[in-house]
Amino acid sequence: MTITIFGATGMVGKYVVAQALANGDTVKAFGRNVESLIDKDLHNENFEAIKGYVFDELDVYKAIKNTDAVISVLGGGFDGTDKTRSIGIKNIIAQMQKAKVNRIIALGGLGILNADEDTLILDTPSYPEMYKPVGREHLEAYQYLQHSTLSWTFICPPNILDKDKTGNYITNANYPTTPNNNEIAAGDIADCMLQELVKNKFIKMRVGISRL
């Protein structure tokens, strides 16, 4: 499988790249600062580092063309002024539709899961004020996915730890997991995303995830 990964040099992205290559996939790693990946590019025929801007239509289209699936682990600031997550995913969706690539797995946040049938965690009184701006960015990205024609999955983790895969985690559709230990290794998020590309268990769903 050929996978285009947006946000490939970020905390989660580096684990997605490493695990996808270990699985035998072909990886197209997209980012503004891919210089650290050039050596890997030169020594692995299944890997290509692509320098580009996620807001640029042509850059994104070229990265997506002739790929089988997209994984977006875009990061950004937490104060609401950085629109990488929302406008970035909007452009990715548009270029996927143009390139006729249908499958995307994207990274969101815990706040976009349901607290109950009518309320997102983001909208509950107990949701921390400091996380609301980035939560709204995740919400906007989710809404772009919802209104697209793509086969999407939106992984919504709690606190992400810069740790390798443990395999010791649980998932749940649209709601937080039970139990929810409020943290997850970045490597386990990568594992979840890559498994979902194969299993297609959560098509057009949000996914809660937590370490056990």
C-alpha positions as CSV (number, residue, x, y, z in Angstrom):
1,M,0.0,0.0,0.0
2,T,1.2,3.5,-0.8
3,I,0.4,6.0,2.0
4,T,0.8,9.8,2.0
5,I,1.5,11.0,5.5
6,F,0.9,14.7,6.4
7,G,2.6,15.9,9.5
8,A,5.2,13.2,9.0
9,T,7.9,14.8,11.1
10,G,5.7,15.5,14.2
11,M,5.5,13.4,17.4
12,V,2.9,11.0,16.0
13,G,4.0,11.3,12.4
14,K,7.5,9.9,13.0
15,Y,5.9,6.7,14.5
16,V,3.5,6.4,11.6
17,V,6.3,6.6,9.1
18,A,8.5,4.1,10.9
19,Q,5.7,1.5,11.5
20,A,4.4,1.8,7.9
21,L,7.8,1.2,6.5
22,A,8.3,-1.8,8.9
23,N,4.9,-3.1,7.6
24,G,6.3,-3.0,4.0
25,D,4.2,0.0,2.9
26,T,5.4,2.7,0.6
27,V,5.5,6.0,2.4
28,K,5.3,9.5,1.0
29,A,6.2,11.8,3.9
30,F,4.9,15.4,3.5
31,G,6.0,18.3,5.6
32,R,7.6,21.8,5.7
33,N,10.7,20.5,7.4
34,V,11.6,17.1,5.9
35,E,15.3,17.7,5.9
36,S,15.7,15.2,8.7
37,L,14.2,12.5,6.5
38,I,16.4,13.0,3.5
39,D,18.9,10.3,4.5
40,K,16.1,7.8,4.8
41,D,14.8,8.9,1.4
42,L,18.2,8.2,-0.2
43,H,18.5,4.7,1.4
44,N,15.0,3.3,1.2
45,E,13.2,2.8,-2.1
46,N,9.9,2.6,-0.3
47,F,10.2,6.1,1.2
48,E,9.9,9.5,-0.3
49,A,10.3,12.8,1.6
50,I,8.2,15.6,0.1
51,K,8.8,19.2,1.1
52,G,5.7,21.3,0.8
53,Y,3.0,23.4,2.4
54,V,-0.3,21.9,3.4
55,F,-2.1,25.1,2.4
56,D,-0.7,24.9,-1.1
57,E,-3.2,23.1,-3.5
58,L,-0.6,21.9,-6.0
59,D,1.9,20.7,-3.4
60,V,-0.8,18.7,-1.7
61,Y,-2.3,17.3,-4.9
62,K,1.2,16.1,-6.1
63,A,1.8,14.3,-2.8
64,I,-1.6,12.6,-2.9
65,K,-1.7,11.6,-6.6
66,N,-1.2,7.9,-7.2
67,T,-1.5,7.0,-3.5
68,D,-3.8,4.5,-1.9
69,A,-4.6,6.3,1.3
70,V,-3.8,9.4,3.4
71,I,-2.9,9.7,7.0
72,S,-3.1,13.2,8.5
73,V,-1.4,13.8,11.8
74,L,-1.1,17.6,11.4
75,G,-0.1,19.5,14.5
76,G,0.0,23.2,15.3
77,G,-0.4,25.8,18.0
78,F,-3.0,25.5,20.9
79,D,-4.2,29.1,21.0
80,G,-6.6,29.0,18.0
81,T,-4.6,31.2,15.7
82,D,-2.9,28.3,13.9
83,K,-5.3,26.9,11.3
84,T,-3.1,24.1,10.2
85,R,-5.4,21.4,11.5
86,S,-8.6,22.8,10.0
87,I,-7.7,24.6,6.8
88,G,-5.0,22.0,6.2
89,I,-7.5,19.1,6.3
90,K,-9.9,21.1,4.1
91,N,-7.2,21.4,1.4
92,I,-6.2,17.7,1.8
93,I,-9.9,16.7,1.3
94,A,-10.2,18.8,-1.8
95,Q,-7.0,17.4,-3.3
96,M,-8.0,13.8,-2.5
97,Q,-11.3,14.3,-4.2
98,K,-9.5,15.7,-7.2
99,A,-7.0,12.9,-7.3
100,K,-9.7,10.3,-6.7
101,V,-8.2,9.0,-3.5
102,N,-10.9,8.0,-1.1
103,R,-9.5,6.8,2.3
104,I,-8.2,9.1,5.0
105,I,-7.4,8.6,8.7
106,A,-6.9,11.9,10.6
107,L,-5.8,12.9,14.1
108,G,-8.2,14.9,16.3
109,G,-8.6,15.3,20.0
110,L,-10.6,13.9,22.9
111,G,-13.0,16.9,22.9
112,I,-14.6,15.9,19.6
113,L,-15.9,12.6,21.1
114,N,-19.5,12.4,22.5
115,A,-20.1,13.1,26.2
116,D,-23.7,12.0,25.6
117,E,-26.0,11.7,22.6
118,D,-26.4,15.4,22.2
119,T,-23.2,16.9,23.6
120,L,-19.5,16.8,22.6
121,I,-16.9,16.6,25.4
122,L,-15.7,20.0,24.1
123,D,-19.0,21.6,25.1
124,T,-19.2,20.2,28.6
125,P,-18.6,22.6,31.6
126,S,-15.7,20.6,32.8
127,Y,-13.7,20.8,29.6
128,P,-10.5,22.9,30.3
129,E,-10.7,26.4,29.0
130,M,-7.1,26.3,27.8
131,Y,-7.9,23.4,25.4
132,K,-11.0,24.9,23.9
133,P,-9.2,26.9,21.0
134,V,-7.4,23.7,19.7
135,G,-10.6,21.7,20.4
136,R,-12.5,24.0,18.0
137,E,-9.8,23.5,15.4
138,H,-10.3,19.8,15.7
139,L,-14.1,20.3,15.5
140,E,-13.7,22.3,12.3
141,A,-11.5,19.6,10.8
142,Y,-14.0,16.9,11.8
143,Q,-16.9,18.9,10.2
144,Y,-14.9,19.1,6.9
145,L,-14.5,15.3,7.0
146,Q,-18.2,14.8,7.8
147,H,-19.3,16.8,4.9
148,S,-16.9,15.2,2.4
149,T,-17.5,12.2,0.2
150,L,-14.5,10.4,1.6
151,S,-14.2,7.3,3.7
152,W,-12.8,8.9,6.8
153,T,-11.8,7.9,10.3
154,F,-11.0,10.5,13.0
155,I,-8.8,9.3,15.9
156,C,-9.5,11.4,19.0
157,P,-6.8,10.7,21.6
158,P,-6.4,12.1,25.1
159,N,-2.9,13.3,26.3
160,I,-0.3,12.0,23.8
161,L,3.0,10.6,25.2
162,D,6.1,10.6,23.0
163,K,6.6,6.8,23.4
164,D,6.8,3.8,21.1
165,K,4.1,1.3,20.5
166,T,3.0,-0.9,23.4
167,G,0.0,-2.6,21.9
168,N,-1.7,-2.2,25.3
169,Y,-4.6,0.1,24.4
170,I,-8.3,0.0,23.7
171,T,-10.6,1.9,21.2
172,N,-14.2,2.9,21.1
173,A,-16.5,4.3,18.4
174,N,-17.6,8.0,18.9
175,Y,-17.2,7.9,22.7
176,P,-14.2,7.8,25.1
177,T,-13.0,4.3,26.1
178,T,-14.0,2.5,29.3
179,P,-11.7,2.7,31.1
180,N,-10.2,6.0,29.9
181,N,-6.8,6.6,31.5
182,N,-6.4,9.9,29.7
183,E,-3.2,9.1,28.0
184,I,-1.9,7.2,25.0
185,A,1.5,6.5,23.5
186,A,2.1,8.2,20.1
187,G,3.3,4.8,18.8
188,D,0.0,3.3,19.8
189,I,-1.9,6.0,17.9
190,A,0.3,5.1,14.8
191,D,-0.5,1.4,15.3
192,C,-4.2,2.1,15.5
193,M,-4.2,4.2,12.4
194,L,-2.3,1.7,10.3
195,Q,-4.5,-1.2,11.5
196,E,-7.6,0.8,10.7
197,L,-6.3,1.2,7.1
198,V,-6.4,-2.6,6.8
199,K,-9.5,-3.5,9.0
200,N,-11.7,-0.5,8.1
201,K,-13.6,-1.0,11.4
202,F,-14.4,2.7,12.0
203,I,-15.5,4.1,8.6
204,K,-17.0,7.6,9.0
205,M,-16.6,7.4,12.8
206,R,-14.6,9.2,15.5
207,V,-12.5,6.9,17.6
208,G,-11.7,7.1,21.3
209,I,-8.4,5.6,22.4
210,S,-6.6,5.1,25.7
211,R,-3.8,3.0,27.2
212,L,-4.9,0.1,29.4
